[in-house]
Amino acid sequence: MSLKASISVVRGIVGESLTPQVITDYVSAFLSILPDGPILIGRDSRVTGPMILDLVKSIITFSGRDVVDMGIIPTPVVLFGVQKNKFAGGIVITASHNPQQWNALKFVNSDGKFLSPAQFKQMSEVYNKKDFKYADYAHIGHCSIDRQIAQTHLDTVTAAVDTKSIRNKKLTVALDTVNGAGGEHTLSLLERFGCNVVSINTEPTGLFAHTPEPTPANLTQLSDLIKNNKVDVGFALDPDGDRLVIADGSGTIICEELTLALCVQQYLAKHGKSDVVINLSSSRITIDIADKYGCKVYKEPTGEINVTEKMEAINAAIGGEGNGGIIVTAINKCRDASVGIAFILEMLTQTGKTLAEIVAELPQYQLIKKKFDITDLDLSAAEQQFRQTYPTAEFDCRDGIRVDFPDKWLLVRKSNTEPIVRIFAESVDERQAEELITKAKEIIKL
């Protein structure tokens, strides 16, 4: 079965593993662990979204709760709304970067964060028992629509940076939101920043114009758009608008790892000192940047809730994941592409440099990311083989197997969202990174 249930999300292929009964039971279980109060809900643009939305709203009202529908909206705006407006919780109907046949439920707690592992375990226990409580006819909930939360989110993002200077710069921006949820919201943001915009794939049709994961290999349309127009910077989002990839004025798509690194650099340079939290698969570039400003970097297991929880624990102002996810806790408690856009535009405005010039000044690493279809990997057995192969290396096995050397690192981990294994390797020397990948494949018998 394709159903994947992990941390704060349940996703599957619609009609195969993500069925009406699965949706009903998981939503009912989620509601049972929340405090009293209304639920905020939003979705991406997938063609199965309206159907699932109607079902989820019915379950919520059947449980005696009111539900507020934001419609098609980036995922981070829902989390923002839950926190700012003190909802009991939220649900986002989105499968993020998965293919079109997938959809999912992302669960948001009353703090405006995704469920912690402990909360997800609690919800799963209720789900397995199937002992749900529903309201009688006199106590059913009601549905309403809210469009103001999205505007408040834009107000908050623009207030966090030097919007006046950005507006005066009159930057030209290329945008590709892959026909997902981020089109209208991001266009509104760029309008507030006074940008001239050339855009593709901003209509929320849910019929993705290219493979939805925003990696350089999938963004040739954006690159071509920039080459055919005089553009200062390009932005690409994933379907639910939480991950950001950038491109320079020549149409070169910048590695998604640099989104986090650049935003951290801008924050530490212009907004204040802070320790930084990243995940275990993020590039060392961010660590080097933090070192420059005398700040410490903490590495946490993959999953933005793990990063967010650590940020709150140590009072870190900025962090994120190397897949293009920026978290600034004063704005939002999750990855938020709008926040990344704001800091990149501010950086271009305040430095007076092109993006290519800024990137050229960063530490240079070669990070290779591979993924393989595999469902039966025994990580415990593989760990022993890795330790025998690299006896002097440092190991972190909280999230797969991470092997650290003085000048390079390797990570092998199972995906939480797909039936695949990911292998990451980074070094200043591309050949060394490739050799680490090759050795890892040999050890886990790929």
Secondary structure, 3 states (H helix, E strand, C coil): CCCEEECCEEEEEECCCECHHHHHHHHHHHHHCCCCCCEEEEECCCCCHHHHHHHHHHHHHHCCCCEEEEEECCHHHHHHHHHHHCCCEEEEECCCCCCCCEEEEEEECCCCCECCHHHHHHHHHHHHHCCCCCCCHHHCCCEEECCHHHHHHHHHHHHCCCHHHHHHHCCEEEEECCCCCCHHHHHHHHHHCCCEEEEECCCCCCCCCCCCCCCHHHCHHHHHHHHCCCCCEEEEECCCCCCEEEECCCCCECCCHHHHHHHHHHHHHHCCCCCEEEECCCCCHHHHHHHHCCCCEEEECCCHHHHHHHHHHHCCCEEEECCCEEEECCCCCCCCHHHHHHHHHHHHHHHCCCHHHHHHCCCCCEEEEEEEECCCCCHHHHHHHHHHHCCCCEEECCCCEEEEECCEEEEEEECCCCCEEEEEEEECCHHHHHHHHHHHHHHCCC
